Amino acid sequence: MEEHLATIEEATGQKFTYEVDFPTILTFAEGDWKERIGELIYDSYLSELAWGIKRFCEDPLQKEALLDCATARKISFHVFPTKKDYEKVPRADKLPRYCRARVVDGVIVMETHKEDFPVNVGAVRDDLIQVFAGEGPLSLACRIDIAKTAAEIDEKLTELEEASGIKMEVEVDYAGLKAAMPKDRVEDLGERLGTFVSSYIASLVWNCARKCKEDEMNKEAFVEICSTKKIKFNIFKTAKEYEKAANYGDSYGRGRVVGGDLVIELNPDNLWANVDYIFDFDKMFAGA
């Protein structure tokens, strides 16, 4: 046991304790496992969890998420009397079938049920990105995706600054963006919002930077009209509202300057489609 707790401490930088109610757990063990309950609880399950946490914490953002969730710095073990009870807990559909880890009141609890005790012990280390997702509208996977694409977005903004002479800033409410998406697209895009935003920024920058380099008048128009130096996103509630807002742009999306903001406007029916071709500099900055 101490070896596995040491692995967890090394991975997290924090000391965790392990508490087990052996008298209760023994009532669920059958056959030889009654005599080997210590091996099962202290070695088999805990070693798998320790290995999973070690791998999970190799990513600094995931390590931070684990520590934010596991505030009690404690690990425990629980056996549900029936599979039905095991499946009743919140978000059970997103966690492993045979056994799992779950955070309850800041404690990392390894859980299984009598029918599968012990079966597929390694599942206790699966889907830790769900286990330590925390609260809030954005999943841990989504937050990691946003963090990992931040450098890509900054690189594109630098490219645009070199071409236009002004430093633009992307202002995006990721939670609001997710909330604005149709429900059938949230499952597809909800954990890739960083990639989603980055792809549109890359396309917008390619279009604008190219045109600014081609003609000084284009550059002047860009600088004059983008007075706030901000790039924003707007997913319309309906395709009809999207079509009414402007008389140009295809059915997928467009760029439009609104109150000095360069706004990426998107049709909710066609999200993340035809991204490379939706921006038209001449239409965005006509009349400047």
PEWO-V625802 format. One record per helix or strand of 3 or more residues. SS is the DSSP state (h for helix, s for strand). FROM is the first residue (numbers start at 0). TO is the last residue. If there is no record, write none. Layout:
ss->SS from->FROM to->TO
ss->SS from->FROM to->TO
This chain:
ss->h from->1 to->11
ss->s from->16 to->18
ss->h from->21 to->25
ss->h from->30 to->33
ss->h from->36 to->55
ss->h from->59 to->68
ss->s from->73 to->79
ss->h from->82 to->85
ss->h from->91 to->93
ss->s from->98 to->103
ss->s from->106 to->112
ss->h from->113 to->115
ss->h from->120 to->124
ss->h from->127 to->130
ss->h from->139 to->163
ss->s from->168 to->170
ss->h from->173 to->179
ss->h from->182 to->188
ss->h from->192 to->213
ss->h from->215 to->224
ss->s from->229 to->234
ss->h from->238 to->244
ss->s from->252 to->257
ss->s from->260 to->265
ss->h from->267 to->269
ss->h from->274 to->276
ss->h from->280 to->283
